Amino acid sequence: MHITIKWNALAETAGVSFGITVAVVAVFALGILALSRREAAVSAAREGGTAAAGGGKLALAGAYVCFAACGAVVLYGLSLIAGK
């Protein structure tokens, strides 16, 4: 029995996997950055700057969106693996 490896398909799969991994890590890092910006806005609001309070809510919403996107990608990947 002779086994043939489709090297182009293997390289394409590896490239897409690497790209998706980098994208998910970047989006997660943006979520962490948004949380740190929120903390800065909350501490500025405590010190008397009321204008920063709205930025804290926006940063928190952005963090939720980033983390939800990461979770959706992970769940989609798991469904691809376990779906068959």
Secondary structure as GFF3:
##gff-version 3
##sequence-region A 1 84
A	DSSP	alpha_helix	7	46	.	.	.	ID=ss1
A	DSSP	alpha_helix	52	82	.	.	.	ID=ss2
###
